């Protein structure tokens, strides 16, 4: 596993532990830059990694894209800050 920090302070990791050479994951620890395991990708339940943006702290949730498809991130619906859609 090799890691280096980019110009934005992001960690770039080269970890080919079981991944194919043409597969890649791009992720973000969200607005707070802190890892959370609240929403994780589960191949048996792919929707488990998605959440609804309900308030400003929702932007702290992690994001992940695998091979160009979102696997952890907000659902298509965003609620306004007063609770409506």
C-alpha positions in Angstrom: 0.0 0.0 0.0 1.5 3.3 -1.1 0.0 6.7 0.0 1.0 10.3 -0.7 -0.7 13.6 0.0 -1.8 15.7 -2.9 -1.8 19.5 -3.1 -5.2 19.6 -1.4 -4.1 17.5 1.5 -5.9 14.5 0.1 -4.4 11.0 0.6 -3.8 9.1 -2.6 -3.6 5.3 -2.0 -2.4 2.6 -4.3 -3.8 -0.6 -2.8 -4.3 -3.4 -5.2 -5.5 -5.8 -2.5 -8.0 -7.8 -4.6 -8.8 -5.1 -7.1 -8.4 -5.5 -10.8 -5.9 -3.4 -12.6 -8.7 -1.5 -14.4 -10.8 -0.8 -11.2 -10.5 2.3 -9.1 -12.2 3.9 -6.2 -12.3 7.7 -5.6 -13.6 8.9 -2.2 -13.9 11.8 0.1 -14.3 11.9 3.8 -16.9 14.7 3.4 -16.9 18.3 4.5 -15.4 17.5 7.9 -12.6 15.3 6.4 -13.2 12.6 9.0 -13.7 8.9 8.1 -17.1 7.5 9.1 -18.4 3.9 8.7 -22.1 5.1 9.1 -22.7 4.4 5.4 -20.8 1.7 3.7 -21.0 -0.1 0.4 -22.5 -3.6 0.8 -22.7 -5.7 -2.4 -25.6 -7.6 -1.0 -27.5 -4.3 -0.3 -26.1 -1.6 -2.6 -28.5 1.0 -1.4 -27.0 0.8 2.1 -24.3 3.3 1.1 -26.8 6.1 0.3 -28.2 8.8 2.5 -30.5 11.8 2.3 -29.1 15.3 2.7 -31.3 16.8 5.4 -29.2 19.5 7.0 -25.7 21.0 6.9 -24.1 18.2 9.0 -25.2 15.8 6.3 -22.4 17.2 4.1 -20.0 15.5 6.6 -20.9 12.1 5.3 -18.4 10.3 3.1 -18.5 9.9 -0.7 -17.2 7.0 -2.8 -17.3 6.2 -6.5 -16.1 2.8 -7.8 -15.2 2.7 -11.5 -17.3 5.8 -12.1 -20.5 4.6 -10.3 -21.5 6.1 -6.9 -21.5 3.5 -4.1 -21.5 5.8 -1.1 -23.2 9.2 -1.3 -26.4 11.2 -1.2 -29.6 9.9 -2.7 -31.1 11.8 -5.6 -33.5 13.7 -3.2 -32.2 16.6 -1.2 -34.4 18.0 1.6 -34.4 21.7 2.3 -33.2 22.8 5.7 -36.8 23.1 7.0 -37.6 19.4 6.4 -39.4 19.6 3.1 -38.3 18.3 -0.3 
